[in-house]
């Protein structure tokens, strides 16, 4: 394998490991430590491209910030920082793909809860978002970038 492929593989493995940690932490505590978002951002400096990373951070993180403001805090700051960090690593296309896959997964789970328990019960249910976003991130890592 070439050095470039090894570096990209290292980057992908570190991102996957850190997303797994974020998922576990979010499930246990409903919080994502800032240290994990900083660590994920640091992974973005492996095989770094400023335009790719900064545009990914902005285009991936900003919609979560807007959603948090509109929803009056129903979306946590840890989710915003996690997605901005992932955008820094995955770039604009990968970050968007991560969001689409992760949010689609959580939508299916929420719909299942709604069907099983009723709309009002589902409306009161709080789900940790990081596991779904992490699954989307894994998908974005596995899918070849166009």
N, CA, C and O atoms as a GROMACS GRO file, in nm:
protein
  584
    1UNK      N    1   0.084  -0.119   0.000
    1UNK     CA    2   0.000   0.000   0.000
    1UNK      C    3   0.088   0.124   0.000
    1UNK      O    4   0.196   0.125   0.059
    2UNK      N    5   0.041   0.226  -0.066
    2UNK     CA    6   0.118   0.349  -0.070
    2UNK      C    7   0.101   0.425   0.061
    2UNK      O    8   0.010   0.398   0.139
    3UNK      N    9   0.190   0.519   0.084
    3UNK     CA   10   0.186   0.600   0.206
    3UNK      C   11   0.056   0.678   0.216
    3UNK      O   12   0.000   0.690   0.325
    4UNK      N   13   0.008   0.730   0.104
    4UNK     CA   14  -0.116   0.807   0.104
    4UNK      C   15  -0.236   0.722   0.149
    4UNK      O   16  -0.320   0.769   0.225
    5UNK      N   17  -0.242   0.600   0.102
    5UNK     CA   18  -0.352   0.510   0.140
    5UNK      C   19  -0.344   0.477   0.288
    5UNK      O   20  -0.446   0.472   0.356
    6UNK      N   21  -0.222   0.454   0.340
    6UNK     CA   22  -0.204   0.426   0.482
    6UNK      C   23  -0.246   0.544   0.568
    6UNK      O   24  -0.307   0.525   0.674
    7UNK      N   25  -0.216   0.664   0.525
    7UNK     CA   26  -0.254   0.785   0.600
    7UNK      C   27  -0.406   0.800   0.601
    7UNK      O   28  -0.464   0.831   0.705
    8UNK      N   29  -0.469   0.779   0.488
    8UNK     CA   30  -0.616   0.790   0.481
    8UNK      C   31  -0.680   0.680   0.566
    8UNK      O   32  -0.779   0.706   0.634
    9UNK      N   33  -0.625   0.560   0.563
    9UNK     CA   34  -0.676   0.451   0.646
    9UNK      C   35  -0.664   0.486   0.795
    9UNK      O   36  -0.756   0.462   0.872
   10UNK      N   37  -0.550   0.542   0.834
   10UNK     CA   38  -0.530   0.584   0.973
   10UNK      C   39  -0.634   0.689   1.012
   10UNK      O   40  -0.693   0.682   1.120
   11UNK      N   41  -0.655   0.785   0.925
   11UNK     CA   42  -0.754   0.891   0.949
   11UNK      C   43  -0.893   0.830   0.968
   11UNK      O   44  -0.965   0.867   1.061
   12UNK      N   45  -0.931   0.740   0.880
   12UNK     CA   46  -1.063   0.677   0.887
   12UNK      C   47  -1.079   0.592   1.014
   12UNK      O   48  -1.185   0.594   1.077
   13UNK      N   49  -0.974   0.520   1.050
   13UNK     CA   50  -0.981   0.436   1.171
   13UNK      C   51  -0.992   0.521   1.297
   13UNK      O   52  -1.070   0.489   1.387
   14UNK      N   53  -0.915   0.629   1.304
   14UNK     CA   54  -0.924   0.718   1.420
   14UNK      C   55  -1.062   0.783   1.430
   14UNK      O   56  -1.119   0.792   1.539
   15UNK      N   57  -1.115   0.827   1.317
   15UNK     CA   58  -1.248   0.888   1.317
   15UNK      C   59  -1.352   0.786   1.365
   15UNK      O   60  -1.438   0.819   1.446
   16UNK      N   61  -1.343   0.665   1.315
   16UNK     CA   62  -1.438   0.560   1.355
   16UNK      C   63  -1.429   0.532   1.505
   16UNK      O   64  -1.531   0.519   1.572
   17UNK      N   65  -1.308   0.523   1.556
   17UNK     CA   66  -1.288   0.498   1.699
   17UNK      C   67  -1.348   0.612   1.783
   17UNK      O   68  -1.417   0.588   1.882
   18UNK      N   69  -1.321   0.736   1.743
   18UNK     CA   70  -1.371   0.851   1.819
   18UNK      C   71  -1.523   0.864   1.809
   18UNK      O   72  -1.588   0.903   1.906
   19UNK      N   73  -1.580   0.832   1.693
   19UNK     CA   74  -1.726   0.834   1.681
   19UNK      C   75  -1.790   0.726   1.769
   19UNK      O   76  -1.897   0.747   1.825
   20UNK      N   77  -1.723   0.612   1.780
   20UNK     CA   78  -1.773   0.507   1.869
   20UNK      C   79  -1.771   0.555   2.013
   20UNK      O   80  -1.867   0.533   2.088
   21UNK      N   81  -1.664   0.622   2.054
   21UNK     CA   82  -1.656   0.678   2.189
   21UNK      C   83  -1.765   0.782   2.212
   21UNK      O   84  -1.827   0.783   2.318
   22UNK      N   85  -1.788   0.868   2.114
   22UNK     CA   86  -1.893   0.970   2.127
   22UNK      C   87  -2.030   0.904   2.140
   22UNK      O   88  -2.114   0.950   2.218
   23UNK      N   89  -2.053   0.799   2.065
   23UNK     CA   90  -2.181   0.728   2.072
   23UNK      C   91  -2.203   0.667   2.210
   23UNK      O   92  -2.310   0.682   2.269
   24UNK      N   93  -2.102   0.599   2.260
   24UNK     CA   94  -2.114   0.536   2.392
   24UNK      C   95  -2.138   0.642   2.499
   24UNK      O   96  -2.224   0.625   2.586
   25UNK      N   97  -2.064   0.751   2.493
   25UNK     CA   98  -2.079   0.858   2.591
   25UNK      C   99  -2.218   0.920   2.583
   25UNK      O  100  -2.279   0.948   2.686
   26UNK      N  101  -2.268   0.941   2.463
   26UNK     CA  102  -2.400   1.002   2.446
   26UNK      C  103  -2.511   0.908   2.496
   26UNK      O  104  -2.608   0.954   2.556
   27UNK      N  105  -2.495   0.780   2.472
   27UNK     CA  106  -2.593   0.683   2.522
   27UNK      C  107  -2.593   0.682   2.675
   27UNK      O  108  -2.700   0.681   2.738
   28UNK      N  109  -2.474   0.682   2.735
   28UNK     CA  110  -2.464   0.674   2.881
   28UNK      C  111  -2.507   0.803   2.952
   28UNK      O  112  -2.578   0.798   3.052
   29UNK      N  113  -2.465   0.918   2.899
   29UNK     CA  114  -2.482   1.044   2.973
   29UNK      C  115  -2.567   1.148   2.902
   29UNK      O  116  -2.603   1.250   2.961
   30UNK      N  117  -2.599   1.124   2.776
   30UNK     CA  118  -2.669   1.221   2.691
   30UNK      C  119  -2.585   1.348   2.671
   30UNK      O  120  -2.638   1.457   2.647
   31UNK      N  121  -2.453   1.331   2.681
   31UNK     CA  122  -2.360   1.441   2.656
   31UNK      C  123  -2.242   1.389   2.576
   31UNK      O  124  -2.201   1.274   2.588
   32UNK      N  125  -2.187   1.478   2.493
   32UNK     CA  126  -2.068   1.446   2.416
   32UNK      C  127  -1.959   1.542   2.465
   32UNK      O  128  -1.970   1.663   2.446
   33UNK      N  129  -1.854   1.489   2.528
   33UNK     CA  130  -1.750   1.578   2.580
   33UNK      C  131  -1.682   1.659   2.470
   33UNK      O  132  -1.662   1.611   2.359
   34UNK      N  133  -1.648   1.783   2.504
   34UNK     CA  134  -1.576   1.868   2.410
   34UNK      C  135  -1.445   1.804   2.366
   34UNK      O  136  -1.401   1.823   2.252
   35UNK      N  137  -1.384   1.728   2.456
   35UNK     CA  138  -1.255   1.665   2.423
   35UNK      C  139  -1.268   1.570   2.303
   35UNK      O  140  -1.174   1.557   2.225
   36UNK      N  141  -1.382   1.505   2.288
   36UNK     CA  142  -1.401   1.417   2.173
   36UNK      C  143  -1.414   1.497   2.044
   36UNK      O  144  -1.360   1.458   1.940
   37UNK      N  145  -1.484   1.610   2.049
   37UNK     CA  146  -1.495   1.694   1.930
   37UNK      C  147  -1.359   1.752   1.891
   37UNK      O  148  -1.327   1.762   1.773
   38UNK      N  149  -1.280   1.790   1.991
   38UNK     CA  150  -1.145   1.841   1.965
   38UNK      C  151  -1.059   1.730   1.905
   38UNK      O  152  -0.984   1.755   1.810
   39UNK      N  153  -1.069   1.610   1.959
   39UNK     CA  154  -0.991   1.498   1.906
   39UNK      C  155  -1.031   1.466   1.762
   39UNK      O  156  -0.945   1.439   1.678
   40UNK      N  157  -1.161   1.470   1.733
   40UNK     CA  158  -1.206   1.445   1.596
   40UNK      C  159  -1.154   1.554   1.503
   40UNK      O  160  -1.108   1.524   1.392
   41UNK      N  161  -1.161   1.678   1.547
   41UNK     CA  162  -1.107   1.788   1.465
   41UNK      C  163  -0.959   1.766   1.440
   41UNK      O  164  -0.911   1.791   1.329
   42UNK      N  165  -0.886   1.720   1.540
   42UNK     CA  166  -0.742   1.694   1.525
   42UNK      C  167  -0.715   1.590   1.417
   42UNK      O  168  -0.615   1.598   1.345
   43UNK      N  169  -0.803   1.492   1.406
   43UNK     CA  170  -0.789   1.389   1.302
   43UNK      C  171  -0.793   1.454   1.164
   43UNK      O  172  -0.730   1.406   1.070
   44UNK      N  173  -0.868   1.564   1.152
   44UNK     CA  174  -0.878   1.634   1.024
   44UNK      C  175  -0.747   1.692   0.976
   44UNK      O  176  -0.733   1.724   0.858
   45UNK      N  177  -0.649   1.707   1.066
   45UNK     CA  178  -0.519   1.759   1.026
   45UNK      C  179  -0.430   1.652   0.964
   45UNK      O  180  -0.324   1.682   0.910
   46UNK      N  181  -0.475   1.527   0.970
   46UNK     CA  182  -0.406   1.419   0.899
   46UNK      C  183  -0.453   1.428   0.754
   46UNK      O  184  -0.573   1.420   0.727
   47UNK      N  185  -0.362   1.444   0.662
   47UNK     CA  186  -0.397   1.459   0.520
   47UNK      C  187  -0.486   1.583   0.503
   47UNK      O  188  -0.595   1.574   0.447
   48UNK      N  189  -0.438   1.697   0.553
   48UNK     CA  190  -0.514   1.822   0.567
   48UNK      C  191  -0.520   1.902   0.437
   48UNK      O  192  -0.421   1.918   0.366
   49UNK      N  193  -0.640   1.952   0.408
   49UNK     CA  194  -0.662   2.047   0.298
   49UNK      C  195  -0.750   2.158   0.354
   49UNK      O  196  -0.867   2.133   0.386
   50UNK      N  197  -0.699   2.281   0.366
   50UNK     CA  198  -0.774   2.388   0.433
   50UNK      C  199  -0.914   2.412   0.376
   50UNK      O  200  -1.010   2.418   0.453
   51UNK      N  201  -0.928   2.425   0.247
   51UNK     CA  202  -1.059   2.453   0.188
   51UNK      C  203  -1.156   2.338   0.212
   51UNK      O  204  -1.271   2.359   0.250
   52UNK      N  205  -1.110   2.217   0.191
   52UNK     CA  206  -1.190   2.096   0.213
   52UNK      C  207  -1.239   2.091   0.358
   52UNK      O  208  -1.358   2.072   0.383
   53UNK      N  209  -1.147   2.107   0.452
   53UNK     CA  210  -1.180   2.092   0.594
   53UNK      C  211  -1.267   2.206   0.646
   53UNK      O  212  -1.366   2.182   0.715
   54UNK      N  213  -1.231   2.329   0.614
   54UNK     CA  214  -1.308   2.443   0.666
   54UNK      C  215  -1.446   2.452   0.604
   54UNK      O  216  -1.543   2.485   0.673
   55UNK      N  217  -1.458   2.424   0.475
   55UNK     CA  218  -1.591   2.426   0.413
   55UNK      C  219  -1.676   2.311   0.468
   55UNK      O  220  -1.796   2.327   0.487
   56UNK      N  221  -1.614   2.197   0.492
   56UNK     CA  222  -1.687   2.085   0.552
   56UNK      C  223  -1.736   2.118   0.692
   56UNK      O  224  -1.849   2.085   0.728
   57UNK      N  225  -1.651   2.182   0.771
   57UNK     CA  226  -1.689   2.221   0.907
   57UNK      C  227  -1.807   2.317   0.905
   57UNK      O  228  -1.902   2.302   0.981
   58UNK      N  229  -1.800   2.415   0.819
   58UNK     CA  230  -1.906   2.516   0.811
   58UNK      C  231  -2.036   2.457   0.756
   58UNK      O  232  -2.143   2.475   0.815
   59UNK      N  233  -2.027   2.387   0.645
   59UNK     CA  234  -2.148   2.335   0.581
   59UNK      C  235  -2.212   2.221   0.659
   59UNK      O  236  -2.332   2.197   0.646
   60UNK      N  237  -2.134   2.152   0.739
   60UNK     CA  238  -2.190   2.043   0.820
   60UNK      C  239  -2.238   2.094   0.956
   60UNK      O  240  -2.345   2.055   1.001
   61UNK      N  241  -2.162   2.179   1.019
   61UNK     CA  242  -2.197   2.226   1.153
   61UNK      C  243  -2.305   2.332   1.158
   61UNK      O  244  -2.387   2.332   1.250
   62UNK      N  245  -2.307   2.422   1.060
   62UNK     CA  246  -2.401   2.534   1.063
   62UNK      C  247  -2.548   2.491   1.066
   62UNK      O  248  -2.625   2.549   1.143
   63UNK      N  249  -2.591   2.394   0.986
   63UNK     CA  250  -2.733   2.353   0.994
   63UNK      C  251  -2.773   2.302   1.133
   63UNK      O  252  -2.886   2.322   1.176
   64UNK      N  253  -2.681   2.237   1.202
   64UNK     CA  254  -2.711   2.190   1.338
   64UNK      C  255  -2.723   2.307   1.435
   64UNK      O  256  -2.807   2.305   1.525
   65UNK      N  257  -2.640   2.408   1.417
   65UNK     CA  258  -2.649   2.528   1.500
   65UNK      C  259  -2.783   2.597   1.478
   65UNK      O  260  -2.851   2.636   1.574
   66UNK      N  261  -2.822   2.613   1.352
   66UNK     CA  262  -2.950   2.676   1.319
   66UNK      C  263  -3.065   2.593   1.378
   66UNK      O  264  -3.159   2.649   1.434
   67UNK      N  265  -3.058   2.462   1.364
   67UNK     CA  266  -3.163   2.375   1.420
   67UNK      C  267  -3.172   2.388   1.571
   67UNK      O  268  -3.281   2.387   1.627
   68UNK      N  269  -3.058   2.402   1.638
   68UNK     CA  270  -3.058   2.418   1.784
   68UNK      C  271  -3.124   2.549   1.824
   68UNK      O  272  -3.198   2.555   1.922
   69UNK      N  273  -3.096   2.654   1.749
   69UNK     CA  274  -3.156   2.785   1.779
   69UNK      C  275  -3.307   2.779   1.756
   69UNK      O  276  -3.384   2.826   1.839
   70UNK      N  277  -3.348   2.724   1.643
   70UNK     CA  278  -3.490   2.717   1.609
   70UNK      C  279  -3.566   2.628   1.708
   70UNK      O  280  -3.678   2.660   1.747
   71UNK      N  281  -3.505   2.516   1.747
   71UNK     CA  282  -3.573   2.422   1.838
   71UNK      C  283  -3.561   2.463   1.985
   71UNK      O  284  -3.607   2.391   2.074
   72UNK      N  285  -3.500   2.575   2.009
   72UNK     CA  286  -3.482   2.628   2.145
   72UNK      C  287  -3.414   2.527   2.238
   72UNK      O  288  -3.460   2.499   2.348
   73UNK      N  289  -3.302   2.473   2.189
   73UNK     CA  290  -3.219   2.388   2.274
   73UNK      C  291  -3.250   2.241   2.274
   73UNK      O  292  -3.190   2.166   2.351
   74UNK      N  293  -3.341   2.195   2.190
   74UNK     CA  294  -3.370   2.051   2.188
   74UNK      C  295  -3.258   1.972   2.121
   74UNK      O  296  -3.250   1.850   2.136
   75UNK      N  297  -3.175   2.040   2.048
   75UNK     CA  298  -3.055   1.979   1.991
   75UNK      C  299  -2.938   2.031   2.072
   75UNK      O  300  -2.921   2.152   2.088
   76UNK      N  301  -2.856   1.940   2.124
   76UNK     CA  302  -2.750   1.980   2.216
   76UNK      C  303  -2.628   2.038   2.148
   76UNK      O  304  -2.603   2.015   2.029
   77UNK      N  305  -2.554   2.114   2.225
   77UNK     CA  306  -2.430   2.173   2.176
   77UNK      C  307  -2.327   2.069   2.139
   77UNK      O  308  -2.246   2.090   2.049
   78UNK      N  309  -2.328   1.956   2.209
   78UNK     CA  310  -2.235   1.848   2.176
   78UNK      C  311  -2.259   1.793   2.037
   78UNK      O  312  -2.164   1.759   1.966
   79UNK      N  313  -2.386   1.784   1.997
   79UNK     CA  314  -2.418   1.737   1.862
   79UNK      C  315  -2.369   1.836   1.757
   79UNK      O  316  -2.319   1.796   1.652
   80UNK      N  317  -2.383   1.964   1.786
   80UNK     CA  318  -2.336   2.068   1.693
   80UNK      C  319  -2.185   2.058   1.675
   80UNK      O  320  -2.135   2.055   1.562
   81UNK      N  321  -2.114   2.052   1.786
   81UNK     CA  322  -1.968   2.046   1.781
   81UNK      C  323  -1.920   1.916   1.718
   81UNK      O  324  -1.822   1.914   1.643
   82UNK      N  325  -1.989   1.806   1.749
   82UNK     CA  326  -1.954   1.677   1.689
   82UNK      C  327  -1.964   1.684   1.537
   82UNK      O  328  -1.874   1.640   1.466
   83UNK      N  329  -2.073   1.740   1.488
   83UNK     CA  330  -2.092   1.744   1.343
   83UNK      C  331  -1.999   1.844   1.275
   83UNK      O  332  -1.954   1.820   1.164
   84UNK      N  333  -1.970   1.955   1.341
   84UNK     CA  334  -1.872   2.049   1.284
   84UNK      C  335  -1.736   1.981   1.275
   84UNK      O  336  -1.666   1.995   1.174
   85UNK      N  337  -1.699   1.907   1.379
   85UNK     CA  338  -1.571   1.835   1.378
   85UNK      C  339  -1.568   1.729   1.269
   85UNK      O  340  -1.468   1.713   1.199
   86UNK      N  341  -1.678   1.656   1.255
   86UNK     CA  342  -1.686   1.554   1.150
   86UNK      C  343  -1.678   1.617   1.011
   86UNK      O  344  -1.615   1.563   0.921
   87UNK      N  345  -1.742   1.731   0.994
   87UNK     CA  346  -1.733   1.802   0.868
   87UNK      C  347  -1.590   1.843   0.837
   87UNK      O  348  -1.548   1.841   0.721
   88UNK      N  349  -1.514   1.879   0.941
   88UNK     CA  350  -1.373   1.915   0.924
   88UNK      C  351  -1.294   1.797   0.870
   88UNK      O  352  -1.203   1.813   0.788
   89UNK      N  353  -1.328   1.677   0.916
   89UNK     CA  354  -1.257   1.556   0.874
   89UNK      C  355  -1.308   1.506   0.739
   89UNK      O  356  -1.229   1.473   0.650
   90UNK      N  357  -1.440   1.500   0.723
   90UNK     CA  358  -1.501   1.437   0.605
   90UNK      C  359  -1.520   1.531   0.488
   90UNK      O  360  -1.541   1.486   0.375
   91UNK      N  361  -1.513   1.662   0.512
   91UNK     CA  362  -1.536   1.759   0.406
   91UNK      C  363  -1.684   1.781   0.383
   91UNK      O  364  -1.768   1.718   0.447
   92UNK      N  365  -1.718   1.872   0.291
   92UNK     CA  366  -1.859   1.907   0.271
   92UNK      C  367  -1.945   1.792   0.220
   92UNK      O  368  -2.059   1.778   0.264
   93UNK      N  369  -1.895   1.712   0.129
   93UNK     CA  370  -1.975   1.601   0.075
   93UNK      C  371  -1.990   1.491   0.180
   93UNK      O  372  -2.101   1.443   0.204
   94UNK      N  373  -1.880   1.452   0.242
   94UNK     CA  374  -1.885   1.348   0.344
   94UNK      C  375  -1.967   1.389   0.465
   94UNK      O  376  -2.042   1.308   0.520
   95UNK      N  377  -1.953   1.514   0.508
   95UNK     CA  378  -2.031   1.563   0.621
   95UNK      C  379  -2.179   1.567   0.592
   95UNK      O  380  -2.262   1.534   0.677
   96UNK      N  381  -2.213   1.609   0.471
   96UNK     CA  382  -2.354   1.611   0.430
   96UNK      C  383  -2.410   1.470   0.422
   96UNK      O  384  -2.522   1.444   0.466
   97UNK      N  385  -2.332   1.379   0.367
   97UNK     CA  386  -2.374   1.238   0.360
   97UNK      C  387  -2.393   1.182   0.500
   97UNK      O  388  -2.490   1.110   0.526
   98UNK      N  389  -2.301   1.213   0.590
   98UNK     CA  390  -2.314   1.168   0.728
   98UNK      C  391  -2.444   1.218   0.790
   98UNK      O  392  -2.516   1.142   0.855
   99UNK      N  393  -2.474   1.345   0.768
   99UNK     CA  394  -2.598   1.402   0.822
   99UNK      C  395  -2.721   1.335   0.764
   99UNK      O  396  -2.813   1.297   0.837
  100UNK      N  397  -2.723   1.319   0.633
  100UNK     CA  398  -2.840   1.259   0.569
  100UNK      C  399  -2.865   1.116   0.618
  100UNK      O  400  -2.978   1.080   0.650
  101UNK      N  401  -2.760   1.037   0.626
  101UNK     CA  402  -2.775   0.898   0.670
  101UNK      C  403  -2.813   0.895   0.818
  101UNK      O  404  -2.907   0.825   0.856
  102UNK      N  405  -2.742   0.968   0.901
  102UNK     CA  406  -2.769   0.968   1.045
  102UNK      C  407  -2.908   1.017   1.080
  102UNK      O  408  -2.976   0.956   1.163
  103UNK      N  409  -2.950   1.126   1.018
  103UNK     CA  410  -3.083   1.180   1.047
  103UNK      C  411  -3.194   1.091   0.992
  103UNK      O  412  -3.302   1.083   1.050
  104UNK      N  413  -3.168   1.025   0.880
  104UNK     CA  414  -3.266   0.930   0.826
  104UNK      C  415  -3.283   0.813   0.922
  104UNK      O  416  -3.395   0.768   0.946
  105UNK      N  417  -3.173   0.764   0.976
  105UNK     CA  418  -3.180   0.653   1.072
  105UNK      C  419  -3.260   0.692   1.196
  105UNK      O  420  -3.345   0.616   1.241
  106UNK      N  421  -3.232   0.809   1.251
  106UNK     CA  422  -3.304   0.851   1.372
  106UNK      C  423  -3.452   0.876   1.340
  106UNK      O  424  -3.538   0.854   1.426
  107UNK      N  425  -3.481   0.920   1.220
  107UNK     CA  426  -3.620   0.940   1.180
  107UNK      C  427  -3.695   0.807   1.176
  107UNK      O  428  -3.809   0.798   1.221
  108UNK      N  429  -3.631   0.704   1.122
  108UNK     CA  430  -3.694   0.571   1.118
  108UNK      C  431  -3.717   0.517   1.259
  108UNK      O  432  -3.823   0.460   1.287
  109UNK      N  433  -3.621   0.535   1.347
  109UNK     CA  434  -3.637   0.489   1.486
  109UNK      C  435  -3.749   0.566   1.555
  109UNK      O  436  -3.832   0.507   1.623
  110UNK      N  437  -3.751   0.697   1.537
  110UNK     CA  438  -3.856   0.779   1.598
  110UNK      C  439  -3.994   0.740   1.543
  110UNK      O  440  -4.092   0.736   1.617
  111UNK      N  441  -4.001   0.713   1.413
  111UNK     CA  442  -4.128   0.670   1.354
  111UNK      C  443  -4.172   0.536   1.413
  111UNK      O  444  -4.290   0.516   1.440
  112UNK      N  445  -4.077   0.446   1.432
  112UNK     CA  446  -4.108   0.317   1.494
  112UNK      C  447  -4.160   0.334   1.636
  112UNK      O  448  -4.254   0.265   1.676
  113UNK      N  449  -4.099   0.423   1.711
  113UNK     CA  450  -4.146   0.451   1.847
  113UNK      C  451  -4.287   0.510   1.842
  113UNK      O  452  -4.373   0.475   1.922
  114UNK      N  453  -4.308   0.600   1.746
  114UNK     CA  454  -4.441   0.661   1.730
  114UNK      C  455  -4.548   0.560   1.696
  114UNK      O  456  -4.659   0.566   1.748
  115UNK      N  457  -4.516   0.467   1.608
  115UNK     CA  458  -4.612   0.364   1.569
  115UNK      C  459  -4.640   0.271   1.687
  115UNK      O  460  -4.755   0.234   1.711
  116UNK      N  461  -4.536   0.234   1.759
  116UNK     CA  462  -4.552   0.141   1.871
  116UNK      C  463  -4.618   0.206   1.992
  116UNK      O  464  -4.705   0.146   2.056
  117UNK      N  465  -4.579   0.328   2.025
  117UNK     CA  466  -4.622   0.390   2.150
  117UNK      C  467  -4.722   0.502   2.134
  117UNK      O  468  -4.780   0.548   2.233
  118UNK      N  469  -4.744   0.546   2.013
  118UNK     CA  470  -4.833   0.660   1.991
  118UNK      C  471  -4.755   0.789   1.976
  118UNK      O  472  -4.643   0.802   2.027
  119UNK      N  473  -4.814   0.883   1.907
  119UNK     CA  474  -4.748   1.009   1.874
  119UNK      C  475  -4.706   1.086   1.998
  119UNK      O  476  -4.592   1.132   2.006
  120UNK      N  477  -4.795   1.101   2.095
  120UNK     CA  478  -4.762   1.180   2.214
  120UNK      C  479  -4.647   1.119   2.292
  120UNK      O  480  -4.561   1.191   2.343
  121UNK      N  481  -4.645   0.988   2.301
  121UNK     CA  482  -4.536   0.920   2.370
  121UNK      C  483  -4.404   0.940   2.295
  121UNK      O  484  -4.300   0.966   2.356
  122UNK      N  485  -4.410   0.928   2.164
  122UNK     CA  486  -4.290   0.947   2.082
  122UNK      C  487  -4.240   1.090   2.092
  122UNK      O  488  -4.119   1.115   2.090
  123UNK      N  489  -4.332   1.184   2.100
  123UNK     CA  490  -4.296   1.326   2.108
  123UNK      C  491  -4.218   1.355   2.237
  123UNK      O  492  -4.133   1.445   2.240
  124UNK      N  493  -4.246   1.280   2.341
  124UNK     CA  494  -4.179   1.298   2.470
  124UNK      C  495  -4.047   1.220   2.480
  124UNK      O  496  -3.972   1.238   2.576
  125UNK      N  497  -4.019   1.136   2.382
  125UNK     CA  498  -3.900   1.051   2.387
  125UNK      C  499  -3.777   1.130   2.342
  125UNK      O  500  -3.780   1.200   2.241
  126UNK      N  501  -3.671   1.117   2.418
  126UNK     CA  502  -3.544   1.180   2.385
  126UNK      C  503  -3.447   1.071   2.342
  126UNK      O  504  -3.425   0.974   2.414
  127UNK      N  505  -3.389   1.087   2.227
  127UNK     CA  506  -3.293   0.989   2.175
  127UNK      C  507  -3.154   1.051   2.169
  127UNK      O  508  -3.140   1.168   2.132
  128UNK      N  509  -3.051   0.976   2.206
  128UNK     CA  510  -2.915   1.026   2.184
  128UNK      C  511  -2.888   1.028   2.034
  128UNK      O  512  -2.909   0.928   1.965
  129UNK      N  513  -2.841   1.140   1.984
  129UNK     CA  514  -2.824   1.155   1.840
  129UNK      C  515  -2.689   1.100   1.791
  129UNK      O  516  -2.679   1.055   1.677
  130UNK      N  517  -2.588   1.103   1.876
  130UNK     CA  518  -2.453   1.063   1.832
  130UNK      C  519  -2.445   0.923   1.772
  130UNK      O  520  -2.374   0.905   1.673
  131UNK      N  521  -2.515   0.822   1.826
  131UNK     CA  522  -2.503   0.690   1.762
  131UNK      C  523  -2.552   0.689   1.616
  131UNK      O  524  -2.494   0.621   1.531
  132UNK      N  525  -2.656   0.763   1.589
  132UNK     CA  526  -2.710   0.769   1.453
  132UNK      C  527  -2.617   0.848   1.361
  132UNK      O  528  -2.591   0.809   1.248
  133UNK      N  529  -2.567   0.961   1.413
  133UNK     CA  530  -2.473   1.041   1.334
  133UNK      C  531  -2.343   0.965   1.312
  133UNK      O  532  -2.280   0.977   1.206
  134UNK      N  533  -2.303   0.887   1.410
  134UNK     CA  534  -2.182   0.805   1.396
  134UNK      C  535  -2.200   0.698   1.289
  134UNK      O  536  -2.109   0.671   1.211
  135UNK      N  537  -2.317   0.638   1.285
  135UNK     CA  538  -2.346   0.540   1.179
  135UNK      C  539  -2.339   0.608   1.043
  135UNK      O  540  -2.286   0.551   0.947
  136UNK      N  541  -2.391   0.729   1.035
  136UNK     CA  542  -2.381   0.805   0.911
  136UNK      C  543  -2.236   0.836   0.876
  136UNK      O  544  -2.197   0.834   0.760
  137UNK      N  545  -2.156   0.866   0.979
  137UNK     CA  546  -2.014   0.893   0.957
  137UNK      C  547  -1.940   0.770   0.907
  137UNK      O  548  -1.854   0.780   0.820
  138UNK      N  549  -1.973   0.656   0.963
  138UNK     CA  550  -1.912   0.531   0.916
  138UNK      C  551  -1.949   0.505   0.770
  138UNK      O  552  -1.865   0.463   0.690
  139UNK      N  553  -2.074   0.531   0.736
  139UNK     CA  554  -2.118   0.516   0.598
  139UNK      C  555  -2.039   0.611   0.507
  139UNK      O  556  -1.996   0.572   0.398
  140UNK      N  557  -2.020   0.735   0.551
  140UNK     CA  558  -1.947   0.833   0.471
  140UNK      C  559  -1.801   0.793   0.453
  140UNK      O  560  -1.741   0.820   0.349
  141UNK      N  561  -1.743   0.728   0.553
  141UNK     CA  562  -1.605   0.681   0.544
  141UNK      C  563  -1.595   0.565   0.444
  141UNK      O  564  -1.500   0.558   0.366
  142UNK      N  565  -1.692   0.476   0.449
  142UNK     CA  566  -1.689   0.357   0.363
  142UNK      C  567  -1.718   0.390   0.217
  142UNK      O  568  -1.656   0.335   0.127
  143UNK      N  569  -1.812   0.481   0.194
  143UNK     CA  570  -1.850   0.517   0.057
  143UNK      C  571  -1.737   0.593  -0.011
  143UNK      O  572  -1.680   0.684   0.048
  144UNK      N  573  -1.704   0.557  -0.132
  144UNK     CA  574  -1.600   0.632  -0.203
  144UNK      C  575  -1.649   0.774  -0.235
  144UNK      O  576  -1.762   0.794  -0.278
  145UNK      N  577  -1.562   0.869  -0.212
  145UNK     CA  578  -1.597   1.009  -0.241
  145UNK      C  579  -1.592   1.033  -0.392
  145UNK      O  580  -1.502   0.985  -0.462
  146UNK      N  581  -1.689   1.107  -0.440
  146UNK     CA  582  -1.693   1.139  -0.583
  146UNK      C  583  -1.601   1.254  -0.616
  146UNK      O  584  -1.592   1.294  -0.732
   0.00000   0.00000   0.00000
